[in-house]
Amino acid sequence: MRFSLQSSTISEAVYHPGSLILEVCFHSGHVYRYTGVPKHTVDDFIGAESVGKFYNRWIKGKFPSMRWF
């Protein structure tokens, strides 16, 4: 599932529901991969009024992650 996002820093998100992996793609070209992310968190993330604020509060540092690119 690929989602284009309206954010000054985040360009899109890719979610793999079978493995609960969320990839967050930044305008800078960096991609971070988060594991164990439930679908309801992704739904809230893509529907957030401020994607960047939601990311910083509810995703970054909350799930195991690695810089993918």
PDB file with one MODEL, atoms N, CA, C and O in Angstrom:
MODEL        1
ATOM      1  N   MET A   1       0.848  -1.168   0.000  1.00  0.00           N
ATOM      2  CA  MET A   1       0.000   0.000   0.000  1.00  0.00           C
ATOM      3  C   MET A   1       0.898   1.238   0.000  1.00  0.00           C
ATOM      4  O   MET A   1       1.678   1.447   0.929  1.00  0.00           O
ATOM      5  N   ARG A   2       0.784   2.041  -1.030  1.00  0.00           N
ATOM      6  CA  ARG A   2       1.606   3.251  -1.151  1.00  0.00           C
ATOM      7  C   ARG A   2       0.703   4.469  -1.007  1.00  0.00           C
ATOM      8  O   ARG A   2      -0.376   4.538  -1.597  1.00  0.00           O
ATOM      9  N   PHE A   3       1.173   5.441  -0.198  1.00  0.00           N
ATOM     10  CA  PHE A   3       0.391   6.648   0.064  1.00  0.00           C
ATOM     11  C   PHE A   3       1.252   7.878  -0.202  1.00  0.00           C
ATOM     12  O   PHE A   3       2.337   8.006   0.366  1.00  0.00           O
ATOM     13  N   SER A   4       0.783   8.779  -1.054  1.00  0.00           N
ATOM     14  CA  SER A   4       1.432  10.080  -1.224  1.00  0.00           C
ATOM     15  C   SER A   4       0.949  10.972  -0.092  1.00  0.00           C
ATOM     16  O   SER A   4      -0.242  10.999   0.218  1.00  0.00           O
ATOM     17  N   LEU A   5       1.878  11.705   0.527  1.00  0.00           N
ATOM     18  CA  LEU A   5       1.540  12.517   1.694  1.00  0.00           C
ATOM     19  C   LEU A   5       1.842  13.985   1.451  1.00  0.00           C
ATOM     20  O   LEU A   5       2.800  14.330   0.758  1.00  0.00           O
ATOM     21  N   GLN A   6       1.016  14.842   2.028  1.00  0.00           N
ATOM     22  CA  GLN A   6       1.213  16.281   1.948  1.00  0.00           C
ATOM     23  C   GLN A   6       1.984  16.734   3.189  1.00  0.00           C
ATOM     24  O   GLN A   6       1.403  16.927   4.257  1.00  0.00           O
ATOM     25  N   SER A   7       3.278  16.896   3.036  1.00  0.00           N
ATOM     26  CA  SER A   7       4.130  17.287   4.162  1.00  0.00           C
ATOM     27  C   SER A   7       5.351  18.004   3.607  1.00  0.00           C
ATOM     28  O   SER A   7       5.781  17.741   2.483  1.00  0.00           O
ATOM     29  N   SER A   8       5.899  18.900   4.394  1.00  0.00           N
ATOM     30  CA  SER A   8       7.106  19.605   3.954  1.00  0.00           C
ATOM     31  C   SER A   8       8.343  18.713   4.047  1.00  0.00           C
ATOM     32  O   SER A   8       9.365  19.023   3.434  1.00  0.00           O
ATOM     33  N   THR A   9       8.274  17.615   4.799  1.00  0.00           N
ATOM     34  CA  THR A   9       9.435  16.733   4.943  1.00  0.00           C
ATOM     35  C   THR A   9       9.206  15.313   4.453  1.00  0.00           C
ATOM     36  O   THR A   9      10.148  14.661   4.000  1.00  0.00           O
ATOM     37  N   ILE A  10       7.971  14.818   4.533  1.00  0.00           N
ATOM     38  CA  ILE A  10       7.673  13.433   4.177  1.00  0.00           C
ATOM     39  C   ILE A  10       6.928  13.405   2.843  1.00  0.00           C
ATOM     40  O   ILE A  10       5.918  14.086   2.670  1.00  0.00           O
ATOM     41  N   SER A  11       7.440  12.610   1.905  1.00  0.00           N
ATOM     42  CA  SER A  11       6.821  12.561   0.581  1.00  0.00           C
ATOM     43  C   SER A  11       5.804  11.435   0.437  1.00  0.00           C
ATOM     44  O   SER A  11       4.760  11.613  -0.190  1.00  0.00           O
ATOM     45  N   GLU A  12       6.109  10.283   1.015  1.00  0.00           N
ATOM     46  CA  GLU A  12       5.183   9.170   0.905  1.00  0.00           C
ATOM     47  C   GLU A  12       5.465   8.125   1.970  1.00  0.00           C
ATOM     48  O   GLU A  12       6.490   8.153   2.651  1.00  0.00           O
ATOM     49  N   ALA A  13       4.523   7.205   2.090  1.00  0.00           N
ATOM     50  CA  ALA A  13       4.672   6.077   2.989  1.00  0.00           C
ATOM     51  C   ALA A  13       4.266   4.818   2.238  1.00  0.00           C
ATOM     52  O   ALA A  13       3.357   4.836   1.408  1.00  0.00           O
ATOM     53  N   VAL A  14       4.946   3.740   2.541  1.00  0.00           N
ATOM     54  CA  VAL A  14       4.627   2.443   1.955  1.00  0.00           C
ATOM     55  C   VAL A  14       4.400   1.487   3.125  1.00  0.00           C
ATOM     56  O   VAL A  14       5.251   1.352   4.004  1.00  0.00           O
ATOM     57  N   TYR A  15       3.244   0.828   3.122  1.00  0.00           N
ATOM     58  CA  TYR A  15       2.922  -0.082   4.214  1.00  0.00           C
ATOM     59  C   TYR A  15       2.742  -1.489   3.678  1.00  0.00           C
ATOM     60  O   TYR A  15       2.073  -1.713   2.669  1.00  0.00           O
ATOM     61  N   HIS A  16       3.356  -2.432   4.382  1.00  0.00           N
ATOM     62  CA  HIS A  16       3.265  -3.853   4.054  1.00  0.00           C
ATOM     63  C   HIS A  16       2.472  -4.520   5.177  1.00  0.00           C
ATOM     64  O   HIS A  16       3.054  -4.924   6.184  1.00  0.00           O
ATOM     65  N   PRO A  17       1.149  -4.642   5.019  1.00  0.00           N
ATOM     66  CA  PRO A  17       0.316  -5.119   6.118  1.00  0.00           C
ATOM     67  C   PRO A  17       0.625  -6.539   6.580  1.00  0.00           C
ATOM     68  O   PRO A  17       0.456  -6.850   7.759  1.00  0.00           O
ATOM     69  N   GLY A  18       1.071  -7.398   5.684  1.00  0.00           N
ATOM     70  CA  GLY A  18       1.377  -8.774   6.061  1.00  0.00           C
ATOM     71  C   GLY A  18       2.541  -8.892   7.022  1.00  0.00           C
ATOM     72  O   GLY A  18       2.587  -9.808   7.844  1.00  0.00           O
ATOM     73  N   SER A  19       3.490  -7.959   6.918  1.00  0.00           N
ATOM     74  CA  SER A  19       4.678  -7.987   7.774  1.00  0.00           C
ATOM     75  C   SER A  19       4.728  -6.822   8.758  1.00  0.00           C
ATOM     76  O   SER A  19       5.680  -6.701   9.528  1.00  0.00           O
ATOM     77  N   LEU A  20       3.705  -5.964   8.737  1.00  0.00           N
ATOM     78  CA  LEU A  20       3.616  -4.790   9.628  1.00  0.00           C
ATOM     79  C   LEU A  20       4.823  -3.869   9.489  1.00  0.00           C
ATOM     80  O   LEU A  20       5.304  -3.309  10.474  1.00  0.00           O
ATOM     81  N   ILE A  21       5.309  -3.717   8.253  1.00  0.00           N
ATOM     82  CA  ILE A  21       6.447  -2.836   7.981  1.00  0.00           C
ATOM     83  C   ILE A  21       5.939  -1.550   7.339  1.00  0.00           C
ATOM     84  O   ILE A  21       5.160  -1.569   6.386  1.00  0.00           O
ATOM     85  N   LEU A  22       6.401  -0.442   7.886  1.00  0.00           N
ATOM     86  CA  LEU A  22       6.089   0.884   7.354  1.00  0.00           C
ATOM     87  C   LEU A  22       7.380   1.534   6.882  1.00  0.00           C
ATOM     88  O   LEU A  22       8.337   1.649   7.648  1.00  0.00           O
ATOM     89  N   GLU A  23       7.409   1.954   5.641  1.00  0.00           N
ATOM     90  CA  GLU A  23       8.544   2.705   5.102  1.00  0.00           C
ATOM     91  C   GLU A  23       8.108   4.153   4.947  1.00  0.00           C
ATOM     92  O   GLU A  23       7.106   4.443   4.294  1.00  0.00           O
ATOM     93  N   VAL A  24       8.859   5.050   5.544  1.00  0.00           N
ATOM     94  CA  VAL A  24       8.569   6.478   5.474  1.00  0.00           C
ATOM     95  C   VAL A  24       9.633   7.118   4.584  1.00  0.00           C
ATOM     96  O   VAL A  24      10.826   7.062   4.883  1.00  0.00           O
ATOM     97  N   CYS A  25       9.183   7.724   3.488  1.00  0.00           N
ATOM     98  CA  CYS A  25      10.074   8.309   2.487  1.00  0.00           C
ATOM     99  C   CYS A  25      10.072   9.825   2.631  1.00  0.00           C
ATOM    100  O   CYS A  25       9.017  10.459   2.650  1.00  0.00           O
ATOM    101  N   PHE A  26      11.252  10.388   2.732  1.00  0.00           N
ATOM    102  CA  PHE A  26      11.405  11.826   2.926  1.00  0.00           C
ATOM    103  C   PHE A  26      11.795  12.506   1.622  1.00  0.00           C
ATOM    104  O   PHE A  26      12.371  11.882   0.731  1.00  0.00           O
ATOM    105  N   HIS A  27      11.476  13.784   1.521  1.00  0.00           N
ATOM    106  CA  HIS A  27      11.846  14.567   0.339  1.00  0.00           C
ATOM    107  C   HIS A  27      13.361  14.573   0.137  1.00  0.00           C
ATOM    108  O   HIS A  27      13.834  14.747  -0.986  1.00  0.00           O
ATOM    109  N   SER A  28      14.114  14.388   1.201  1.00  0.00           N
ATOM    110  CA  SER A  28      15.583  14.371   1.120  1.00  0.00           C
ATOM    111  C   SER A  28      16.103  13.136   0.398  1.00  0.00           C
ATOM    112  O   SER A  28      17.270  13.089   0.010  1.00  0.00           O
ATOM    113  N   GLY A  29      15.239  12.131   0.215  1.00  0.00           N
ATOM    114  CA  GLY A  29      15.657  10.877  -0.398  1.00  0.00           C
ATOM    115  C   GLY A  29      15.872   9.762   0.605  1.00  0.00           C
ATOM    116  O   GLY A  29      15.987   8.598   0.220  1.00  0.00           O
ATOM    117  N   HIS A  30      15.927  10.095   1.881  1.00  0.00           N
ATOM    118  CA  HIS A  30      16.092   9.071   2.908  1.00  0.00           C
ATOM    119  C   HIS A  30      14.793   8.296   3.100  1.00  0.00           C
ATOM    120  O   HIS A  30      13.695   8.840   2.978  1.00  0.00           O
ATOM    121  N   VAL A  31      14.951   7.018   3.402  1.00  0.00           N
ATOM    122  CA  VAL A  31      13.812   6.155   3.691  1.00  0.00           C
ATOM    123  C   VAL A  31      14.109   5.427   5.004  1.00  0.00           C
ATOM    124  O   VAL A  31      15.179   4.843   5.175  1.00  0.00           O
ATOM    125  N   TYR A  32      13.160   5.472   5.913  1.00  0.00           N
ATOM    126  CA  TYR A  32      13.283   4.744   7.169  1.00  0.00           C
ATOM    127  C   TYR A  32      12.240   3.644   7.199  1.00  0.00           C
ATOM    128  O   TYR A  32      11.082   3.852   6.835  1.00  0.00           O
ATOM    129  N   ARG A  33      12.669   2.471   7.638  1.00  0.00           N
ATOM    130  CA  ARG A  33      11.787   1.302   7.699  1.00  0.00           C
ATOM    131  C   ARG A  33      11.507   0.988   9.169  1.00  0.00           C
ATOM    132  O   ARG A  33      12.423   0.809   9.972  1.00  0.00           O
ATOM    133  N   TYR A  34      10.222   0.926   9.493  1.00  0.00           N
ATOM    134  CA  TYR A  34       9.763   0.653  10.861  1.00  0.00           C
ATOM    135  C   TYR A  34       9.050  -0.694  10.884  1.00  0.00           C
ATOM    136  O   TYR A  34       8.248  -0.989   9.998  1.00  0.00           O
ATOM    137  N   THR A  35       9.341  -1.508  11.892  1.00  0.00           N
ATOM    138  CA  THR A  35       8.724  -2.821  12.007  1.00  0.00           C
ATOM    139  C   THR A  35       7.723  -2.853  13.156  1.00  0.00           C
ATOM    140  O   THR A  35       7.839  -2.110  14.130  1.00  0.00           O
ATOM    141  N   GLY A  36       6.743  -3.731  13.014  1.00  0.00           N
ATOM    142  CA  GLY A  36       5.739  -3.900  14.065  1.00  0.00           C
ATOM    143  C   GLY A  36       4.704  -2.807  14.135  1.00  0.00           C
ATOM    144  O   GLY A  36       4.093  -2.600  15.183  1.00  0.00           O
ATOM    145  N   VAL A  37       4.492  -2.096  13.032  1.00  0.00           N
ATOM    146  CA  VAL A  37       3.557  -0.972  13.025  1.00  0.00           C
ATOM    147  C   VAL A  37       2.150  -1.482  12.683  1.00  0.00           C
ATOM    148  O   VAL A  37       1.931  -1.976  11.577  1.00  0.00           O
ATOM    149  N   PRO A  38       1.202  -1.369  13.612  1.00  0.00           N
ATOM    150  CA  PRO A  38      -0.152  -1.852  13.328  1.00  0.00           C
ATOM    151  C   PRO A  38      -0.875  -0.969  12.303  1.00  0.00           C
ATOM    152  O   PRO A  38      -0.569   0.213  12.151  1.00  0.00           O
ATOM    153  N   LYS A  39      -1.830  -1.569  11.615  1.00  0.00           N
ATOM    154  CA  LYS A  39      -2.555  -0.853  10.568  1.00  0.00           C
ATOM    155  C   LYS A  39      -3.263   0.386  11.092  1.00  0.00           C
ATOM    156  O   LYS A  39      -3.319   1.398  10.393  1.00  0.00           O
ATOM    157  N   HIS A  40      -3.807   0.333  12.306  1.00  0.00           N
ATOM    158  CA  HIS A  40      -4.521   1.505  12.831  1.00  0.00           C
ATOM    159  C   HIS A  40      -3.580   2.701  12.993  1.00  0.00           C
ATOM    160  O   HIS A  40      -4.003   3.845  12.829  1.00  0.00           O
ATOM    161  N   THR A  41      -2.319   2.449  13.309  1.00  0.00           N
ATOM    162  CA  THR A  41      -1.342   3.544  13.407  1.00  0.00           C
ATOM    163  C   THR A  41      -1.084   4.146  12.030  1.00  0.00           C
ATOM    164  O   THR A  41      -0.997   5.365  11.886  1.00  0.00           O
ATOM    165  N   VAL A  42      -0.963   3.295  11.028  1.00  0.00           N
ATOM    166  CA  VAL A  42      -0.749   3.770   9.656  1.00  0.00           C
ATOM    167  C   VAL A  42      -1.965   4.561   9.180  1.00  0.00           C
ATOM    168  O   VAL A  42      -1.815   5.614   8.561  1.00  0.00           O
ATOM    169  N   ASP A  43      -3.158   4.064   9.463  1.00  0.00           N
ATOM    170  CA  ASP A  43      -4.379   4.778   9.075  1.00  0.00           C
ATOM    171  C   ASP A  43      -4.417   6.171   9.702  1.00  0.00           C
ATOM    172  O   ASP A  43      -4.755   7.151   9.037  1.00  0.00           O
ATOM    173  N   ASP A  44      -4.067   6.249  10.985  1.00  0.00           N
ATOM    174  CA  ASP A  44      -4.040   7.545  11.672  1.00  0.00           C
ATOM    175  C   ASP A  44      -2.953   8.448  11.091  1.00  0.00           C
ATOM    176  O   ASP A  44      -3.152   9.655  10.954  1.00  0.00           O
ATOM    177  N   PHE A  45      -1.813   7.866  10.751  1.00  0.00           N
ATOM    178  CA  PHE A  45      -0.684   8.613  10.188  1.00  0.00           C
ATOM    179  C   PHE A  45      -1.072   9.249   8.853  1.00  0.00           C
ATOM    180  O   PHE A  45      -0.889  10.451   8.662  1.00  0.00           O
ATOM    181  N   ILE A  46      -1.604   8.449   7.934  1.00  0.00           N
ATOM    182  CA  ILE A  46      -1.914   9.000   6.605  1.00  0.00           C
ATOM    183  C   ILE A  46      -3.110   9.945   6.637  1.00  0.00           C
ATOM    184  O   ILE A  46      -3.280  10.757   5.728  1.00  0.00           O
ATOM    185  N   GLY A  47      -3.930   9.847   7.663  1.00  0.00           N
ATOM    186  CA  GLY A  47      -5.086  10.733   7.785  1.00  0.00           C
ATOM    187  C   GLY A  47      -4.868  11.925   8.694  1.00  0.00           C
ATOM    188  O   GLY A  47      -5.779  12.725   8.906  1.00  0.00           O
ATOM    189  N   ALA A  48      -3.652  12.049   9.237  1.00  0.00           N
ATOM    190  CA  ALA A  48      -3.372  13.109  10.202  1.00  0.00           C
ATOM    191  C   ALA A  48      -3.404  14.489   9.547  1.00  0.00           C
ATOM    192  O   ALA A  48      -3.029  14.648   8.385  1.00  0.00           O
ATOM    193  N   GLU A  49      -3.850  15.465  10.299  1.00  0.00           N
ATOM    194  CA  GLU A  49      -3.842  16.851   9.824  1.00  0.00           C
ATOM    195  C   GLU A  49      -2.414  17.304   9.559  1.00  0.00           C
ATOM    196  O   GLU A  49      -2.148  17.993   8.574  1.00  0.00           O
ATOM    197  N   SER A  50      -1.493  16.915  10.441  1.00  0.00           N
ATOM    198  CA  SER A  50      -0.068  17.189  10.247  1.00  0.00           C
ATOM    199  C   SER A  50       0.677  15.857  10.284  1.00  0.00           C
ATOM    200  O   SER A  50       0.895  15.275  11.346  1.00  0.00           O
ATOM    201  N   VAL A  51       1.060  15.391   9.099  1.00  0.00           N
ATOM    202  CA  VAL A  51       1.765  14.119   8.978  1.00  0.00           C
ATOM    203  C   VAL A  51       3.086  14.161   9.743  1.00  0.00           C
ATOM    204  O   VAL A  51       3.433  13.202  10.431  1.00  0.00           O
ATOM    205  N   GLY A  52       3.823  15.262   9.628  1.00  0.00           N
ATOM    206  CA  GLY A  52       5.115  15.389  10.303  1.00  0.00           C
ATOM    207  C   GLY A  52       4.989  15.335  11.815  1.00  0.00           C
ATOM    208  O   GLY A  52       5.784  14.671  12.481  1.00  0.00           O
ATOM    209  N   LYS A  53       4.004  16.023  12.358  1.00  0.00           N
ATOM    210  CA  LYS A  53       3.804  16.005  13.807  1.00  0.00           C
ATOM    211  C   LYS A  53       3.397  14.615  14.282  1.00  0.00           C
ATOM    212  O   LYS A  53       3.872  14.139  15.312  1.00  0.00           O
ATOM    213  N   PHE A  54       2.513  13.970  13.523  1.00  0.00           N
ATOM    214  CA  PHE A  54       2.106  12.611  13.896  1.00  0.00           C
ATOM    215  C   PHE A  54       3.317  11.687  13.868  1.00  0.00           C
ATOM    216  O   PHE A  54       3.525  10.915  14.804  1.00  0.00           O
ATOM    217  N   TYR A  55       4.108  11.755  12.821  1.00  0.00           N
ATOM    218  CA  TYR A  55       5.307  10.924  12.693  1.00  0.00           C
ATOM    219  C   TYR A  55       6.237  11.115  13.891  1.00  0.00           C
ATOM    220  O   TYR A  55       6.694  10.141  14.490  1.00  0.00           O
ATOM    221  N   ASN A  56       6.511  12.359  14.233  1.00  0.00           N
ATOM    222  CA  ASN A  56       7.429  12.636  15.342  1.00  0.00           C
ATOM    223  C   ASN A  56       6.895  12.173  16.690  1.00  0.00           C
ATOM    224  O   ASN A  56       7.663  11.778  17.567  1.00  0.00           O
ATOM    225  N   ARG A  57       5.586  12.223  16.850  1.00  0.00           N
ATOM    226  CA  ARG A  57       5.006  11.864  18.150  1.00  0.00           C
ATOM    227  C   ARG A  57       4.687  10.372  18.298  1.00  0.00           C
ATOM    228  O   ARG A  57       4.859   9.810  19.380  1.00  0.00           O
ATOM    229  N   TRP A  58       4.224   9.726  17.220  1.00  0.00           N
ATOM    230  CA  TRP A  58       3.687   8.378  17.346  1.00  0.00           C
ATOM    231  C   TRP A  58       4.457   7.283  16.613  1.00  0.00           C
ATOM    232  O   TRP A  58       4.181   6.100  16.810  1.00  0.00           O
ATOM    233  N   ILE A  59       5.428   7.666  15.761  1.00  0.00           N
ATOM    234  CA  ILE A  59       6.161   6.636  15.009  1.00  0.00           C
ATOM    235  C   ILE A  59       7.661   6.681  15.316  1.00  0.00           C
ATOM    236  O   ILE A  59       8.236   5.680  15.742  1.00  0.00           O
ATOM    237  N   LYS A  60       8.287   7.826  15.103  1.00  0.00           N
ATOM    238  CA  LYS A  60       9.726   7.956  15.315  1.00  0.00           C
ATOM    239  C   LYS A  60      10.077   7.625  16.765  1.00  0.00           C
ATOM    240  O   LYS A  60       9.548   8.232  17.696  1.00  0.00           O
ATOM    241  N   GLY A  61      10.968   6.662  16.945  1.00  0.00           N
ATOM    242  CA  GLY A  61      11.403   6.269  18.277  1.00  0.00           C
ATOM    243  C   GLY A  61      10.450   5.347  19.014  1.00  0.00           C
ATOM    244  O   GLY A  61      10.747   4.914  20.128  1.00  0.00           O
ATOM    245  N   LYS A  62       9.308   5.038  18.411  1.00  0.00           N
ATOM    246  CA  LYS A  62       8.311   4.180  19.060  1.00  0.00           C
ATOM    247  C   LYS A  62       8.366   2.742  18.550  1.00  0.00           C
ATOM    248  O   LYS A  62       7.919   1.822  19.236  1.00  0.00           O
ATOM    249  N   PHE A  63       8.910   2.546  17.356  1.00  0.00           N
ATOM    250  CA  PHE A  63       8.999   1.228  16.744  1.00  0.00           C
ATOM    251  C   PHE A  63      10.444   0.964  16.340  1.00  0.00           C
ATOM    252  O   PHE A  63      11.182   1.902  16.040  1.00  0.00           O
ATOM    253  N   PRO A  64      10.859  -0.314  16.327  1.00  0.00           N
ATOM    254  CA  PRO A  64      12.215  -0.614  15.838  1.00  0.00           C
ATOM    255  C   PRO A  64      12.360  -0.096  14.407  1.00  0.00           C
ATOM    256  O   PRO A  64      11.459  -0.248  13.583  1.00  0.00           O
ATOM    257  N   SER A  65      13.509   0.517  14.131  1.00  0.00           N
ATOM    258  CA  SER A  65      13.684   1.108  12.806  1.00  0.00           C
ATOM    259  C   SER A  65      15.107   0.993  12.319  1.00  0.00           C
ATOM    260  O   SER A  65      16.037   0.714  13.076  1.00  0.00           O
ATOM    261  N   MET A  66      15.244   1.218  11.020  1.00  0.00           N
ATOM    262  CA  MET A  66      16.558   1.325  10.412  1.00  0.00           C
ATOM    263  C   MET A  66      16.459   2.238   9.206  1.00  0.00           C
ATOM    264  O   MET A  66      15.421   2.326   8.550  1.00  0.00           O
ATOM    265  N   ARG A  67      17.559   2.912   8.930  1.00  0.00           N
ATOM    266  CA  ARG A  67      17.589   3.734   7.725  1.00  0.00           C
ATOM    267  C   ARG A  67      17.746   2.792   6.549  1.00  0.00           C
ATOM    268  O   ARG A  67      18.713   2.033   6.487  1.00  0.00           O
ATOM    269  N   TRP A  68      16.818   2.831   5.629  1.00  0.00           N
ATOM    270  CA  TRP A  68      16.769   1.893   4.521  1.00  0.00           C
ATOM    271  C   TRP A  68      17.570   2.404   3.338  1.00  0.00           C
ATOM    272  O   TRP A  68      18.253   1.623   2.675  1.00  0.00           O
ATOM    273  N   PHE A  69      17.503   3.707   3.057  1.00  0.00           N
ATOM    274  CA  PHE A  69      18.281   4.335   1.968  1.00  0.00           C
ATOM    275  C   PHE A  69      18.762   5.683   2.429  1.00  0.00           C
ATOM    276  O   PHE A  69      19.435   6.389   1.679  1.00  0.00           O
TER     277      PHE A  69
ENDMDL
END
